[in-house]
Amino acid sequence: MNSWFYKSTKWKRKRAVILRRDEYVCQESRRYGKTEPATTVHHIYPIEFYPELALVNWNLVSLSDKQHNAMHDRVTHELTALGLAWQERVRDKFEEWQGKGN
């Protein structure tokens, strides 16, 4: 799914919406009072496992490349402790989504 998805018009539009929402600032860096430009939109619940959440706003966050690389292993795609911490932040929204029969 990934290669064609990231080239799709739907993704490009959604990515632009999320970057604007987050004011083009890396949200992980912002948590520590730093202003770092966001260049990537990260799927908190990975698209490989939750494709139905690919375009859901609460599952997307703007990050710098450095912070994005810190969210998951770039080879195995396993989430790091930092990536798992972001999942905890949206756990209530995820559980609500699951409760709707998804």
TORGU-645697 format. One record per atom (N, C-alpha, C): residue number from 1; atom name; x, y, z. Coordinates in nm, 4 decimals. Each point is the difference from the previous one (the first is absolute). Layout:
BEGIN
+-----+------+----------+----------+----------+
: pos : site :        x :        y :        z :
+-----+------+----------+----------+----------+
: NUM :   CA :        X :        Y :        Z :
...
+-----+------+----------+----------+----------+
//
This chain:
BEGIN
+-----+------+----------+----------+----------+
: pos : site :        x :        y :        z :
+-----+------+----------+----------+----------+
:   1 :    N :   0.0823 :  -0.1209 :   0.0000 :
:   1 :   CA :  -0.0823 :   0.1209 :   0.0000 :
:   1 :    C :   0.0857 :   0.1258 :   0.0000 :
:   2 :    N :   0.1096 :  -0.0021 :   0.0689 :
:   2 :   CA :   0.0753 :   0.1221 :   0.0281 :
:   2 :    C :   0.0457 :   0.0794 :  -0.1214 :
:   3 :    N :   0.0649 :  -0.0636 :  -0.0971 :
:   3 :   CA :   0.0591 :   0.0773 :  -0.1082 :
:   3 :    C :  -0.1048 :   0.0776 :  -0.0798 :
:   4 :    N :  -0.1067 :  -0.0658 :  -0.0416 :
:   4 :   CA :  -0.1010 :   0.0726 :  -0.0763 :
:   4 :    C :  -0.0771 :   0.0969 :   0.0886 :
:   5 :    N :  -0.0201 :  -0.0378 :   0.1264 :
:   5 :   CA :  -0.0773 :   0.0851 :   0.0909 :
:   5 :    C :   0.0658 :   0.1368 :   0.0175 :
:   6 :    N :   0.1308 :   0.0002 :   0.0228 :
:   6 :   CA :   0.0696 :   0.1263 :   0.0250 :
:   6 :    C :   0.0096 :   0.0888 :  -0.1232 :
:   7 :    N :  -0.0314 :  -0.0541 :  -0.1156 :
:   7 :   CA :  -0.0023 :   0.0788 :  -0.1236 :
:   7 :    C :  -0.1409 :   0.0467 :  -0.0346 :
:   8 :    N :  -0.0983 :  -0.0475 :   0.0751 :
:   8 :   CA :  -0.1401 :   0.0306 :  -0.0330 :
:   8 :    C :  -0.0368 :   0.1445 :   0.0336 :
:   9 :    N :  -0.0965 :   0.0505 :  -0.0727 :
:   9 :   CA :  -0.0510 :   0.1357 :   0.0233 :
:   9 :    C :  -0.0614 :   0.0103 :   0.1388 :
:  10 :    N :  -0.0729 :  -0.1051 :   0.0419 :
:  10 :   CA :  -0.0619 :   0.0027 :   0.1336 :
:  10 :    C :   0.1054 :   0.0199 :   0.1079 :
:  11 :    N :   0.1113 :  -0.0760 :  -0.0091 :
:  11 :   CA :   0.1052 :   0.0136 :   0.1009 :
:  11 :    C :   0.0645 :   0.1368 :  -0.0078 :
:  12 :    N :   0.0300 :   0.0492 :  -0.1172 :
:  12 :   CA :   0.0655 :   0.1307 :  -0.0135 :
:  12 :    C :  -0.0864 :   0.1101 :   0.0607 :
:  13 :    N :  -0.1306 :  -0.0093 :  -0.0229 :
:  13 :   CA :  -0.0916 :   0.0999 :   0.0587 :
:  13 :    C :  -0.0044 :  -0.0126 :   0.1519 :
:  14 :    N :  -0.0113 :  -0.1233 :   0.0495 :
:  14 :   CA :  -0.0074 :  -0.0218 :   0.1446 :
:  14 :    C :   0.1297 :   0.0455 :   0.0662 :
:  15 :    N :   0.1145 :  -0.0329 :  -0.0594 :
:  15 :   CA :   0.1295 :   0.0401 :   0.0533 :
:  15 :    C :   0.0066 :   0.1535 :   0.0140 :
:  16 :    N :  -0.0472 :   0.0703 :  -0.1010 :
:  16 :   CA :  -0.0002 :   0.1465 :   0.0040 :
:  16 :    C :  -0.0896 :   0.0512 :   0.1122 :
:  17 :    N :  -0.1158 :  -0.0627 :   0.0189 :
:  17 :   CA :  -0.0925 :   0.0393 :   0.1074 :
:  17 :    C :   0.0666 :  -0.0171 :   0.1365 :
:  18 :    N :   0.0680 :  -0.1123 :   0.0210 :
:  18 :   CA :   0.0620 :  -0.0286 :   0.1289 :
:  18 :    C :   0.1174 :   0.0937 :   0.0253 :
:  19 :    N :   0.0816 :   0.0243 :  -0.1004 :
:  19 :   CA :   0.1118 :   0.0939 :   0.0169 :
:  19 :    C :  -0.0524 :   0.1393 :   0.0357 :
:  20 :    N :  -0.1077 :   0.0435 :  -0.0670 :
:  20 :   CA :  -0.0597 :   0.1307 :   0.0336 :
:  20 :    C :  -0.0546 :  -0.0008 :   0.1417 :
:  21 :    N :  -0.0723 :  -0.1084 :   0.0368 :
:  21 :   CA :  -0.0561 :  -0.0107 :   0.1345 :
:  21 :    C :   0.1096 :   0.0167 :   0.1057 :
:  22 :    N :   0.1138 :  -0.0637 :  -0.0253 :
:  22 :   CA :   0.1109 :   0.0020 :   0.0961 :
:  22 :    C :   0.0960 :   0.1162 :  -0.0230 :
:  23 :    N :  -0.0404 :   0.0945 :  -0.0855 :
:  23 :   CA :   0.0766 :   0.1219 :  -0.0276 :
:  23 :    C :   0.1407 :  -0.0284 :  -0.0514 :
:  24 :    N :   0.0148 :  -0.1118 :  -0.0715 :
:  24 :   CA :   0.1281 :  -0.0385 :  -0.0610 :
:  24 :    C :   0.1120 :  -0.0134 :   0.1029 :
:  25 :    N :  -0.0387 :  -0.0329 :   0.1233 :
:  25 :   CA :   0.0964 :  -0.0153 :   0.1095 :
:  25 :    C :  -0.0039 :  -0.1445 :   0.0485 :
:  26 :    N :   0.1181 :  -0.0570 :   0.0231 :
:  26 :   CA :   0.0110 :  -0.1360 :   0.0518 :
:  26 :    C :  -0.0653 :  -0.0052 :   0.1382 :
:  27 :    N :  -0.0997 :  -0.0853 :   0.0143 :
:  27 :   CA :  -0.0757 :  -0.0073 :   0.1247 :
:  27 :    C :   0.0772 :  -0.0671 :   0.1130 :
:  28 :    N :   0.0921 :  -0.0889 :  -0.0311 :
:  28 :   CA :   0.0833 :  -0.0604 :   0.1043 :
:  28 :    C :   0.0976 :   0.1040 :   0.0545 :
:  29 :    N :   0.0618 :   0.0771 :  -0.0856 :
:  29 :   CA :   0.0920 :   0.1046 :   0.0444 :
:  29 :    C :  -0.0742 :   0.1089 :   0.0771 :
:  30 :    N :  -0.1200 :   0.0330 :  -0.0456 :
:  30 :   CA :  -0.0815 :   0.1041 :   0.0647 :
:  30 :    C :  -0.0273 :  -0.0358 :   0.1467 :
:  31 :    N :  -0.0154 :  -0.1296 :   0.0268 :
:  31 :   CA :  -0.0251 :  -0.0434 :   0.1373 :
:  31 :    C :   0.1113 :   0.0431 :   0.0943 :
:  32 :    N :   0.1193 :   0.0231 :  -0.0548 :
:  32 :   CA :   0.1154 :   0.0382 :   0.0816 :
:  32 :    C :   0.0397 :   0.1454 :  -0.0220 :
:  33 :    N :  -0.0931 :   0.0781 :  -0.0546 :
:  33 :   CA :   0.0222 :   0.1424 :  -0.0172 :
:  33 :    C :   0.0882 :   0.0370 :  -0.1181 :
:  34 :    N :   0.0238 :  -0.0949 :  -0.0891 :
:  34 :   CA :   0.0836 :   0.0274 :  -0.1164 :
:  34 :    C :  -0.0875 :   0.0202 :  -0.1232 :
:  35 :    N :   0.0460 :   0.0845 :  -0.0886 :
:  35 :   CA :  -0.0715 :   0.0235 :  -0.1250 :
:  35 :    C :   0.0845 :  -0.0565 :  -0.1129 :
:  36 :    N :  -0.0378 :  -0.1172 :  -0.0441 :
:  36 :   CA :   0.0707 :  -0.0679 :  -0.1080 :
:  36 :    C :  -0.0990 :  -0.0181 :  -0.1146 :
:  37 :    N :   0.0403 :   0.0277 :  -0.1227 :
:  37 :   CA :  -0.0943 :  -0.0156 :  -0.1118 :
:  37 :    C :  -0.0458 :  -0.1447 :  -0.0175 :
:  38 :    N :  -0.1280 :  -0.0171 :  -0.0253 :
:  38 :   CA :  -0.0555 :  -0.1326 :  -0.0285 :
:  38 :    C :   0.0093 :  -0.0236 :  -0.1501 :
:  39 :    N :   0.0508 :  -0.1156 :  -0.0359 :
:  39 :   CA :   0.0148 :  -0.0349 :  -0.1414 :
:  39 :    C :  -0.0740 :  -0.1289 :  -0.0339 :
:  40 :    N :  -0.0479 :  -0.0698 :   0.1020 :
:  40 :   CA :  -0.0627 :  -0.1307 :  -0.0170 :
:  40 :    C :  -0.1287 :  -0.0063 :   0.0796 :
:  41 :    N :  -0.0964 :  -0.0750 :  -0.0506 :
:  41 :   CA :  -0.1212 :  -0.0289 :   0.0769 :
:  41 :    C :   0.0048 :  -0.1490 :   0.0325 :
:  42 :    N :  -0.0017 :  -0.0286 :   0.1286 :
:  42 :   CA :   0.0171 :  -0.1360 :   0.0524 :
:  42 :    C :  -0.1342 :  -0.0621 :   0.0365 :
:  43 :    N :  -0.0158 :  -0.1288 :  -0.0335 :
:  43 :   CA :  -0.1162 :  -0.0777 :   0.0427 :
:  43 :    C :   0.0304 :  -0.0586 :   0.1377 :
:  44 :    N :  -0.0694 :   0.0450 :   0.1021 :
:  44 :   CA :   0.0224 :  -0.0467 :   0.1366 :
:  44 :    C :  -0.0286 :  -0.1493 :   0.0103 :
:  45 :    N :  -0.1135 :  -0.0415 :  -0.0543 :
:  45 :   CA :  -0.0288 :  -0.1427 :  -0.0144 :
:  45 :    C :   0.0377 :  -0.0326 :  -0.1438 :
:  46 :    N :   0.1057 :  -0.0791 :  -0.0199 :
:  46 :   CA :   0.0593 :  -0.0189 :  -0.1326 :
:  46 :    C :  -0.0981 :  -0.0464 :  -0.1076 :
:  47 :    N :   0.0176 :   0.0571 :  -0.1148 :
:  47 :   CA :  -0.0844 :  -0.0295 :  -0.1154 :
:  47 :    C :   0.0088 :  -0.1473 :  -0.0398 :
:  48 :    N :   0.1132 :  -0.0636 :   0.0262 :
:  48 :   CA :   0.0163 :  -0.1420 :  -0.0335 :
:  48 :    C :  -0.0978 :  -0.0885 :   0.0779 :
:  49 :    N :  -0.0330 :   0.0424 :   0.1209 :
:  49 :   CA :  -0.0883 :  -0.0788 :   0.0865 :
:  49 :    C :  -0.1412 :   0.0564 :   0.0093 :
:  50 :    N :  -0.0148 :   0.1298 :  -0.0248 :
:  50 :   CA :  -0.1299 :   0.0666 :   0.0115 :
:  50 :    C :  -0.0258 :   0.0871 :  -0.1231 :
:  51 :    N :  -0.0120 :  -0.0605 :  -0.1174 :
:  51 :   CA :  -0.0205 :   0.0802 :  -0.1213 :
:  51 :    C :  -0.1275 :   0.0839 :   0.0053 :
:  52 :    N :  -0.0981 :  -0.0441 :   0.0764 :
:  52 :   CA :  -0.1251 :   0.0759 :   0.0112 :
:  52 :    C :   0.0179 :   0.1308 :   0.0773 :
:  53 :    N :   0.1145 :   0.0170 :   0.0670 :
:  53 :   CA :   0.0291 :   0.1242 :   0.0726 :
:  53 :    C :   0.0963 :   0.0914 :  -0.0775 :
:  54 :    N :   0.0255 :  -0.0347 :  -0.1252 :
:  54 :   CA :   0.0995 :   0.0712 :  -0.0806 :
:  54 :    C :  -0.0297 :   0.1486 :  -0.0167 :
:  55 :    N :  -0.1268 :   0.0370 :  -0.0010 :
:  55 :   CA :  -0.0374 :   0.1399 :  -0.0244 :
:  55 :    C :  -0.0774 :   0.0615 :   0.1164 :
:  56 :    N :   0.0103 :  -0.0592 :   0.1175 :
:  56 :   CA :  -0.0720 :   0.0484 :   0.1183 :
:  56 :    C :   0.0880 :   0.1024 :   0.0735 :
:  57 :    N :  -0.0524 :   0.1187 :   0.0185 :
:  57 :   CA :   0.0790 :   0.1106 :   0.0558 :
:  57 :    C :   0.0686 :  -0.0323 :   0.1316 :
:  58 :    N :  -0.0712 :  -0.0619 :   0.0947 :
:  58 :   CA :   0.0615 :  -0.0249 :   0.1311 :
:  58 :    C :   0.1143 :  -0.1008 :  -0.0078 :
:  59 :    N :   0.0096 :  -0.0740 :  -0.1076 :
:  59 :   CA :   0.1065 :  -0.0990 :  -0.0164 :
:  59 :    C :   0.1224 :   0.0582 :  -0.0716 :
:  60 :    N :  -0.0031 :   0.1273 :  -0.0298 :
:  60 :   CA :   0.1075 :   0.0635 :  -0.0758 :
:  60 :    C :   0.0621 :   0.1133 :   0.0789 :
:  61 :    N :   0.1324 :   0.0099 :  -0.0079 :
:  61 :   CA :   0.0716 :   0.1051 :   0.0715 :
:  61 :    C :   0.1180 :   0.0465 :  -0.0849 :
:  62 :    N :   0.0240 :   0.1301 :   0.0004 :
:  62 :   CA :   0.1101 :   0.0597 :  -0.0749 :
:  62 :    C :   0.1294 :  -0.0118 :   0.0794 :
:  63 :    N :   0.1042 :  -0.0466 :  -0.0683 :
:  63 :   CA :   0.1302 :  -0.0205 :   0.0644 :
:  63 :    C :   0.1142 :   0.0440 :  -0.0906 :
:  64 :    N :   0.1139 :   0.0263 :   0.0604 :
:  64 :   CA :   0.1225 :   0.0205 :  -0.0774 :
:  64 :    C :   0.0481 :  -0.1379 :  -0.0440 :
:  65 :    N :   0.0876 :  -0.0044 :  -0.0985 :
:  65 :   CA :   0.0543 :  -0.1292 :  -0.0432 :
:  65 :    C :   0.0702 :  -0.0706 :   0.1153 :
:  66 :    N :   0.0741 :   0.0760 :   0.0782 :
:  66 :   CA :   0.0738 :  -0.0576 :   0.1135 :
:  66 :    C :  -0.0961 :  -0.0665 :   0.0986 :
:  67 :    N :  -0.1057 :   0.0706 :   0.0370 :
:  67 :   CA :  -0.0966 :  -0.0557 :   0.0955 :
:  67 :    C :  -0.0789 :  -0.1149 :  -0.0621 :
:  68 :    N :  -0.0289 :   0.0100 :  -0.1290 :
:  68 :   CA :  -0.0711 :  -0.1095 :  -0.0652 :
:  68 :    C :   0.0837 :  -0.1274 :   0.0031 :
:  69 :    N :   0.1283 :   0.0126 :  -0.0253 :
:  69 :   CA :   0.0884 :  -0.1171 :   0.0044 :
:  69 :    C :   0.0083 :  -0.0589 :   0.1405 :
:  70 :    N :  -0.0264 :   0.0808 :   0.1014 :
:  70 :   CA :   0.0041 :  -0.0472 :   0.1385 :
:  70 :    C :  -0.1285 :  -0.0735 :   0.0408 :
:  71 :    N :  -0.1035 :   0.0072 :  -0.0832 :
:  71 :   CA :  -0.1288 :  -0.0624 :   0.0332 :
:  71 :    C :  -0.0027 :  -0.1505 :  -0.0253 :
:  72 :    N :   0.0753 :  -0.0448 :  -0.0998 :
:  72 :   CA :   0.0019 :  -0.1433 :  -0.0307 :
:  72 :    C :   0.1283 :  -0.0376 :  -0.0708 :
:  73 :    N :   0.0339 :  -0.1257 :   0.0123 :
:  73 :   CA :   0.1175 :  -0.0540 :  -0.0665 :
:  73 :    C :  -0.0259 :   0.0050 :  -0.1502 :
:  74 :    N :   0.0876 :   0.0615 :  -0.0746 :
:  74 :   CA :  -0.0214 :   0.0211 :  -0.1426 :
:  74 :    C :   0.0121 :  -0.1300 :  -0.0804 :
:  75 :    N :   0.0578 :  -0.1046 :   0.0586 :
:  75 :   CA :   0.0144 :  -0.1278 :  -0.0702 :
:  75 :    C :  -0.1157 :  -0.0932 :   0.0345 :
:  76 :    N :  -0.0234 :  -0.0202 :   0.1299 :
:  76 :   CA :  -0.1041 :  -0.0947 :   0.0428 :
:  76 :    C :  -0.1382 :   0.0649 :   0.0116 :
:  77 :    N :  -0.0040 :   0.1319 :   0.0039 :
:  77 :   CA :  -0.1230 :   0.0781 :   0.0166 :
:  77 :    C :  -0.0614 :  -0.0152 :   0.1395 :
:  78 :    N :   0.0714 :  -0.0658 :   0.0909 :
:  78 :   CA :  -0.0506 :  -0.0111 :   0.1376 :
:  78 :    C :   0.0059 :   0.1361 :   0.0673 :
:  79 :    N :  -0.1041 :   0.0297 :   0.0772 :
:  79 :   CA :  -0.0032 :   0.1267 :   0.0725 :
:  79 :    C :   0.1026 :  -0.0004 :   0.1127 :
:  80 :    N :   0.0595 :   0.1156 :   0.0232 :
:  80 :   CA :   0.0909 :   0.0179 :   0.1123 :
:  80 :    C :  -0.0827 :   0.0394 :   0.1221 :
:  81 :    N :   0.0658 :   0.0178 :   0.1124 :
:  81 :   CA :  -0.0693 :   0.0458 :   0.1206 :
:  81 :    C :  -0.0677 :   0.1346 :  -0.0263 :
:  82 :    N :   0.0642 :   0.0848 :  -0.0775 :
:  82 :   CA :  -0.0578 :   0.1305 :  -0.0324 :
:  82 :    C :  -0.1257 :  -0.0160 :  -0.0860 :
:  83 :    N :   0.0064 :  -0.0890 :  -0.0972 :
:  83 :   CA :  -0.1178 :  -0.0271 :  -0.0832 :
:  83 :    C :  -0.1152 :  -0.0556 :   0.0814 :
:  84 :    N :   0.0314 :  -0.0881 :   0.0932 :
:  84 :   CA :  -0.1032 :  -0.0569 :   0.0878 :
:  84 :    C :  -0.0582 :   0.1064 :   0.0925 :
:  85 :    N :   0.0826 :   0.0950 :   0.0429 :
:  85 :   CA :  -0.0484 :   0.1085 :   0.0859 :
:  85 :    C :  -0.1023 :   0.0856 :  -0.0756 :
:  86 :    N :   0.0228 :   0.0232 :  -0.1282 :
:  86 :   CA :  -0.0974 :   0.0748 :  -0.0798 :
:  86 :    C :  -0.1303 :  -0.0778 :  -0.0125 :
:  87 :    N :   0.0092 :  -0.1314 :  -0.0098 :
:  87 :   CA :  -0.1236 :  -0.0796 :  -0.0036 :
:  87 :    C :  -0.0772 :   0.0162 :   0.1306 :
:  88 :    N :   0.0711 :   0.0051 :   0.1110 :
:  88 :   CA :  -0.0671 :   0.0202 :   0.1290 :
:  88 :    C :  -0.0753 :   0.1318 :   0.0024 :
:  89 :    N :   0.0574 :   0.1040 :  -0.0613 :
:  89 :   CA :  -0.0633 :   0.1322 :   0.0001 :
:  89 :    C :  -0.1348 :   0.0005 :  -0.0711 :
:  90 :    N :  -0.0159 :  -0.0879 :  -0.0983 :
:  90 :   CA :  -0.1269 :  -0.0032 :  -0.0745 :
:  90 :    C :  -0.0797 :  -0.1271 :   0.0286 :
:  91 :    N :   0.0392 :  -0.0701 :   0.1050 :
:  91 :   CA :  -0.0639 :  -0.1287 :   0.0325 :
:  91 :    C :  -0.1519 :   0.0137 :   0.0128 :
:  92 :    N :  -0.0494 :   0.1065 :   0.0632 :
:  92 :   CA :  -0.1449 :   0.0161 :   0.0168 :
:  92 :    C :  -0.0708 :   0.0104 :  -0.1353 :
:  93 :    N :   0.0589 :   0.0712 :  -0.0946 :
:  93 :   CA :  -0.0601 :   0.0117 :  -0.1327 :
:  93 :    C :   0.0047 :  -0.1337 :  -0.0728 :
:  94 :    N :   0.1107 :  -0.0737 :   0.0179 :
:  94 :   CA :   0.0131 :  -0.1314 :  -0.0617 :
:  94 :    C :  -0.1059 :  -0.0957 :   0.0556 :
:  95 :    N :  -0.0176 :   0.0004 :   0.1318 :
:  95 :   CA :  -0.0990 :  -0.0882 :   0.0627 :
:  95 :    C :  -0.1417 :   0.0374 :  -0.0415 :
:  96 :    N :  -0.0260 :   0.1286 :  -0.0125 :
:  96 :   CA :  -0.1312 :   0.0454 :  -0.0469 :
:  96 :    C :  -0.0234 :  -0.0511 :  -0.1426 :
:  97 :    N :   0.1022 :   0.0110 :  -0.0854 :
:  97 :   CA :  -0.0095 :  -0.0478 :  -0.1371 :
:  97 :    C :  -0.0254 :  -0.1518 :  -0.0014 :
:  98 :    N :   0.0711 :  -0.0742 :   0.0840 :
:  98 :   CA :  -0.0200 :  -0.1453 :   0.0077 :
:  98 :    C :  -0.1415 :  -0.0333 :   0.0453 :
:  99 :    N :  -0.0527 :   0.0791 :   0.0929 :
:  99 :   CA :  -0.1339 :  -0.0245 :   0.0525 :
:  99 :    C :  -0.1103 :   0.0201 :  -0.1014 :
: 100 :    N :   0.0326 :   0.0647 :  -0.1096 :
: 100 :   CA :  -0.0997 :   0.0238 :  -0.1041 :
: 100 :    C :  -0.0063 :  -0.1155 :  -0.0996 :
: 101 :    N :   0.0609 :  -0.1120 :   0.0384 :
: 101 :   CA :  -0.0082 :  -0.1186 :  -0.0839 :
: 101 :    C :   0.1072 :  -0.0117 :  -0.1057 :
: 102 :    N :   0.1033 :   0.0794 :   0.0102 :
: 102 :   CA :   0.1106 :  -0.0074 :  -0.0975 :
: 102 :    C :   0.1023 :  -0.1023 :   0.0391 :
+-----+------+----------+----------+----------+
//
